Amino acid sequence: NIMYPEELVAPMRADLTNNGFVELIDKSQVDNTLPSAKGTSLLVVNSVCGCAAGSARPGAIGSLNGEKKPDNLFTVFAGQDSAAVAAARELLLPYPPSSPSIGLFKDGELVHFVERHHIEGRSAEMIASHLQEVYKEFC
């Protein structure tokens, strides 16, 4: 598993953390946060691939401009923070691992999941409007 240099991924992390996402970087942070988070929590499984930059991150950020939005915003970085991602993926079961991907939890339970193949080839605007529809139902 190739680890990318931190200086390369730092701006990709900052895309989300500068917009209110809390980065979970190890297993205990994931285990102590997501299952017990009250209300709704958006989890973005970030990655270095182009569809993360072009669609997943801006789509997730853009989705927060609607009238309803999640109570909590979290992110883990695939290919970088392996233990955190592995812990997050346990919570995302039965979906297979994919990155980037976006999960919505309600009181610790996964209620909606956007897999990589739903992100690739779709614009950030499409991702954002899809997530806003999901927030209307769950948030």
Salt bridges, closest charged atoms under 4 A:
GLU6 OE2 - ARG13 NE 2.75
ASP15 OD2 - ARG57 NE 2.85
GLU23 OE2 - ARG13 NH1 2.72
ASP31 OD2 - LYS27 NZ 2.72
ASP81 OD2 - ARG13 NH1 2.83
GLU115 OE2 - HIS117 NE2 3.55
GLU120 OE2 - ARG116 NE 2.93
GLU133 OE2 - LYS136 NZ 3.03
